[in-house]
Amino acid sequence: MDDFHHPPEHRYRQGEYSARGYYEDAFDYPAVVDFLHGPAGPAILLFEGIFLFRRELNDYWDFRILVDIDAATSLSRALERDVIGPADVTRRKYEERYEPAWQIYVDLEHPERKADVIIDNRDFHHPRISFDVTPS
């Protein structure tokens, strides 16, 4: 999905730390659909990203894998991986923008109900895979 970000002026129009802004404005879903109808249409495709089970995209997937972790693990990994500037800026983005946006997504789209497989990835070296999910 990172290849389908809107330009910064669009994705931050509701504010740099806005969760609603991240959920609504970060990605260009029509461009993803065009890509899936165009060059990727006839291909077997492994597509990775956040918010992929949104109603704009969900019908395009034949098989859905949800990789799940809790907010604390997400933040801990981000603080190891994503810190370019001060760690407090990364922490603030995750606590105010990314994690609340994920919760908006969960509340609206229920990705756990749409998944064919859920991977609990809290323990990176020992993920738990559940095939016993009931997609809607």
N, C-alpha and C positions, 0 to 999 in steps of 0.2 A: 504493500500500500504506500510505502514511502515515495515511490515514483509517481504517485497521484496526488501529492499535496497541492493545495491551492497556493498561489503566491502569498508571501507574508502579509501583504496589505489586506488580503481577503481572509486568511485564516486567523488573523489577530484582530479583526474589526470589532469584536466584542470585548477585547482586552487580552493582554498577554497571559493572564492567569484565569481566564473565564472557562469554566468547565463546559458550560452550554456552548460557548464559542468553539471549543475543541470538538465537541460532538457534532455540531451543526456545520462548521465552516472549515475544518482542517483538510478534508479530502474532497476531490472532484469525482463524485460517483458517476455522473454521466460519462466522464472520460474512461472510467473503469469499464462501464458497460460497452462503450464503443470499442475498447480494446478486446473485450471478450467476444463481441460480434465480429470483429475484424481479424487482426493477425493471430489472435489466440483461439479464435472460434473453433477450428477443427482439431486443435491440439489437446493432448493430455497435459494438464497444467496443474502444478502445485503452486498455490497462491497463498501467501502469508501476509497477515496484517491484522490490525485491530478493526473492530466493528464490521467484520465481513458478513455477518448474518443479518445485517440491516435489511429491511424490506426492499430497498433499492437493488440489492445484490443477491439476496438469499436464493432466489429461483435459479440462479446461474450455476450453482454448485451441485454436483452429483453426490459428493461425499464431504461431510463437514467434520473437522477435528477441532475441538475446543481445547486449547492449552490453558489451564487454570492455575492461578496462584493467588494468594491473599495479598492485600495491600501492603502489609509490612514486608513481605518477601520482595514484592515488586520494588518498593522504595529502597530496600537494602541493596538489591542488585543494581538499581539505577545509580546509587551513590558510588558503587564500584566502577560502573561502566560508563556513565554519561557525564560525569563531572568535567566540564571544560573550564568553568569559572569557579566561583565560590560554591561550596557544597550547599549552603543555605538557599541559593537560587534554585538548584536542582530539587532540593527538598520541597521548596515552596511550589514549584511547578507540579510535582507529583501529588502533593497534598491538596492543592487548590484547583488544578486543571485536569491532570490525567486521571487520577483515581476517581474523583467525582464524575467525570465524563464517562468512565467505565460503568459507574453505578447507574447513570442515566440510561446507558445502553442496556444494561441488565434489566432494569425496570421496564423499559419500553419494548425490548425485542426478545427477552428471555432466551439468550443463546444456548443455555444449558438444555433447553427443550428441543432445540433445532439440531443439536450436534448428533452425529452418528457415533462418535467416540469422544470421550473426555479424558484428557491426560492431566492428572493432578501433578503439577511440576514443582511443588513446594520444596521437595528434596530432589535437587537437580540430578544427583547420581543414582537415585532410585525412584523414578517417576512411577506413579500408579495409573494404570490404564483401565478405563471402564468401557466395556462394549455394551453393557447393560443399561442403555439409555433409550428413551422412547422419543424419537423426533416427532414434532407436530407438523 
